Protein backbone atom coordinates (compact mmCIF):
# COMPACT_ATOMS: atom_id res chain seq x y z
CA UNK A 1 0.00 0.00 0.00
CA UNK A 2 1.36 3.41 -0.96
CA UNK A 3 1.79 6.27 1.50
CA UNK A 4 1.75 8.87 -1.29
CA UNK A 5 -1.06 11.36 -0.91
CA UNK A 6 -2.49 12.14 -4.33
CA UNK A 7 -2.79 15.92 -4.75
CA UNK A 8 -4.34 15.73 -8.21
CA UNK A 9 -7.92 16.38 -7.09
CA UNK A 10 -9.47 19.57 -8.40
CA UNK A 11 -10.05 22.30 -5.82
CA UNK A 12 -13.74 22.78 -5.14
CA UNK A 13 -13.87 25.90 -3.00
CA UNK A 14 -15.31 28.92 -4.85
CA UNK A 15 -13.10 31.14 -2.66
CA UNK A 16 -9.98 29.33 -3.90
CA UNK A 17 -10.33 29.10 -7.71
CA UNK A 18 -8.06 26.82 -9.69
CA UNK A 19 -4.75 28.28 -10.78
CA UNK A 20 -4.55 29.74 -14.24
CA UNK A 21 -1.55 28.83 -16.36
CA UNK A 22 -0.48 31.25 -19.09
CA UNK A 23 -0.22 29.99 -22.68
CA UNK A 24 2.79 27.73 -23.30
CA UNK A 25 4.54 30.36 -25.43
CA UNK A 26 4.48 32.80 -22.47
CA UNK A 27 5.97 30.18 -20.13
CA UNK A 28 8.71 29.31 -22.64
CA UNK A 29 9.47 33.00 -23.30
CA UNK A 30 9.87 33.60 -19.55
CA UNK A 31 12.37 30.70 -19.37
CA UNK A 32 14.36 32.10 -22.32
CA UNK A 33 14.42 35.59 -20.80
CA UNK A 34 15.47 34.30 -17.36
CA UNK A 35 18.33 32.25 -18.84
CA UNK A 36 19.39 35.24 -20.98
CA UNK A 37 19.52 37.51 -17.91
CA UNK A 38 21.69 34.94 -16.15
CA UNK A 39 23.98 34.53 -19.16
CA UNK A 40 24.32 38.24 -20.06
CA UNK A 41 25.16 39.21 -16.46
CA UNK A 42 27.66 36.38 -16.09
CA UNK A 43 25.51 34.84 -13.36
CA UNK A 44 25.31 38.02 -11.27
CA UNK A 45 21.51 38.18 -11.82
CA UNK A 46 18.89 35.46 -12.02
CA UNK A 47 19.68 33.43 -8.89
CA UNK A 48 18.22 34.19 -5.45
CA UNK A 49 18.11 32.72 -1.96
CA UNK A 50 14.77 31.52 -0.58
CA UNK A 51 13.11 33.86 1.90
CA UNK A 52 9.68 33.93 3.55
CA UNK A 53 7.02 34.25 0.85
CA UNK A 54 9.45 33.61 -2.03
CA UNK A 55 11.30 30.49 -3.08
CA UNK A 56 14.89 30.86 -4.27
CA UNK A 57 16.16 30.41 -7.80
CA UNK A 58 19.04 28.06 -8.66
CA UNK A 59 20.63 26.84 -11.86
CA UNK A 60 20.71 23.05 -12.19
CA UNK A 61 23.29 21.47 -14.50
CA UNK A 62 22.70 17.87 -15.56
CA UNK A 63 24.20 15.61 -18.21
CA UNK A 64 21.82 14.71 -21.02
CA UNK A 65 20.86 11.05 -20.73
CA UNK A 66 21.13 10.49 -24.49
CA UNK A 67 23.43 13.27 -25.70
CA UNK A 68 25.98 13.29 -22.86
CA UNK A 69 25.98 17.10 -23.21
CA UNK A 70 25.59 19.38 -20.19
CA UNK A 71 22.09 20.85 -19.87
CA UNK A 72 21.14 23.74 -17.60
CA UNK A 73 17.80 24.99 -16.28
CA UNK A 74 16.80 27.58 -13.69
CA UNK A 75 14.44 26.27 -11.00
CA UNK A 76 12.67 27.41 -7.86
CA UNK A 77 13.82 25.83 -4.61
CA UNK A 78 13.86 26.00 -0.85
CA UNK A 79 16.11 24.47 1.80
CA UNK A 80 15.14 21.64 4.12
CA UNK A 81 18.08 21.50 6.49
CA UNK A 82 21.09 20.91 4.24
CA UNK A 83 18.98 19.53 1.39
CA UNK A 84 17.80 21.57 -1.58
CA UNK A 85 14.18 20.86 -2.55
CA UNK A 86 12.62 21.53 -5.95
CA UNK A 87 9.68 20.22 -7.96
CA UNK A 88 9.69 18.75 -11.46
CA UNK A 89 6.78 20.67 -12.93
CA UNK A 90 7.79 21.66 -16.50
CA UNK A 91 5.76 24.86 -16.33
CA UNK A 92 2.79 22.71 -15.27
CA UNK A 93 2.74 21.00 -18.67
CA UNK A 94 1.59 17.39 -18.71
CA UNK A 95 5.00 15.80 -19.34
CA UNK A 96 7.80 15.79 -16.78
CA UNK A 97 10.77 18.05 -17.62
CA UNK A 98 13.80 16.62 -19.42
CA UNK A 99 16.10 17.43 -16.51
CA UNK A 100 14.18 14.96 -14.32
CA UNK A 101 14.87 12.14 -16.80
CA UNK A 102 18.52 13.21 -16.91
CA UNK A 103 18.73 12.98 -13.10
CA UNK A 104 17.05 9.59 -13.10
CA UNK A 105 19.74 8.35 -15.51
CA UNK A 106 22.60 10.09 -13.66
CA UNK A 107 21.77 11.59 -10.24
CA UNK A 108 25.07 13.47 -9.98
CA UNK A 109 24.60 17.14 -10.88
CA UNK A 110 25.82 20.66 -10.15
CA UNK A 111 23.69 23.47 -8.78
CA UNK A 112 24.69 27.09 -9.14
CA UNK A 113 23.57 29.09 -6.12
CA UNK A 114 24.06 32.75 -5.21
CA UNK A 115 27.16 31.77 -3.22
CA UNK A 116 28.65 29.50 -5.90
CA UNK A 117 28.39 26.09 -7.53
CA UNK A 118 27.80 22.91 -5.52
CA UNK A 119 28.02 19.22 -6.44
CA UNK A 120 24.83 17.38 -5.50
CA UNK A 121 23.24 13.94 -5.70
CA UNK A 122 19.55 13.94 -6.68
CA UNK A 123 16.76 11.67 -5.57
CA UNK A 124 12.98 11.77 -5.74
CA UNK A 125 11.17 12.04 -2.42
CA UNK A 126 8.56 9.36 -1.78
CA UNK A 127 5.63 8.79 0.56
CA UNK A 128 5.35 10.89 3.70
CA UNK A 129 8.63 12.69 2.99
CA UNK A 130 7.34 13.76 -0.44
CA UNK A 131 4.15 15.14 1.10
CA UNK A 132 6.05 16.99 3.85
CA UNK A 133 8.41 18.58 1.32
CA UNK A 134 5.54 19.38 -1.06
CA UNK A 135 3.71 21.09 1.80
CA UNK A 136 6.90 22.98 2.65
CA UNK A 137 6.63 24.94 -0.59
CA UNK A 138 3.50 26.69 0.76
CA UNK A 139 5.72 28.96 2.89
CA UNK A 140 7.49 30.17 -0.26
CA UNK A 141 4.84 30.07 -2.99
CA UNK A 142 2.95 33.35 -3.49
CA UNK A 143 -0.46 33.26 -5.16
CA UNK A 144 -2.35 30.08 -6.00
CA UNK A 145 -1.29 26.97 -4.11
CA UNK A 146 0.81 24.21 -5.62
CA UNK A 147 -2.15 21.90 -5.09
CA UNK A 148 -4.23 24.11 -7.40
CA UNK A 149 -1.57 23.95 -10.11
CA UNK A 150 -0.94 20.25 -9.58
CA UNK A 151 -4.65 19.56 -10.02
CA UNK A 152 -4.26 20.67 -13.64
CA UNK A 153 -1.93 17.72 -14.38
CA UNK A 154 -2.97 14.09 -14.60
CA UNK A 155 0.34 12.87 -13.14
CA UNK A 156 1.77 13.40 -9.69
CA UNK A 157 4.43 16.14 -9.67
CA UNK A 158 7.78 14.73 -8.48
CA UNK A 159 9.56 16.40 -5.57
CA UNK A 160 13.33 16.29 -6.09
CA UNK A 161 15.84 16.44 -3.24
CA UNK A 162 19.39 17.57 -4.02
CA UNK A 163 21.75 16.41 -1.27
CA UNK A 164 25.42 16.58 -0.34
CA UNK A 165 25.91 20.13 -1.58
CA UNK A 166 29.72 20.36 -1.61
CA UNK A 167 31.64 23.19 -3.26
CA UNK A 168 32.82 22.51 -6.81
CA UNK A 169 36.54 22.57 -7.18
Phi, psi and omega in degrees: 000136184273143176268359183290130176269123183279116181260021183272004180286145181286138177293143184245350183286127178292343178274352179229074184296157179300148179297149176250128180258131179294164177305151184305322182296329178290316179300311182296320178297320178298318178298316181298315181296316180299314178296323179294318177300315179299312184293312183296326181270007181064029180086002179285339178233151176112342178246142180218161174271148175292146176212162183308128179088351182214124175287161178276172177237130178232165175248121180258128177247120178240171173255127180304131185293333178255321185276331186076007181265142178296136177237144181227139176223156175253129187228154171281149180204167166217169181258138173237092189067235178270353183272146175260130184243130176220170178237145181266083188252342177053044180062027181066018172290166184294317182283152173288155180288153180302325182298330178294317178295324176297317179291326177295324179283325181213098186288353177280130182211177176234134172248137173261120178247172179307321183265016174120172182283150180222139171280137180222162172241128184261148171208157177267131177288147182229158171058225183297324178297316179302314181296318179299315180290322176301312180297330179298334179294338183299333178287346185243345187267109175282155176082212182301150182284158176300327178298321178296316178292316181299328180296343180277353179252150179270351179247153178290133181282120180293143172255124184251131179250126179251114188243165175070035184298094178251144180304142176283139175140000000 
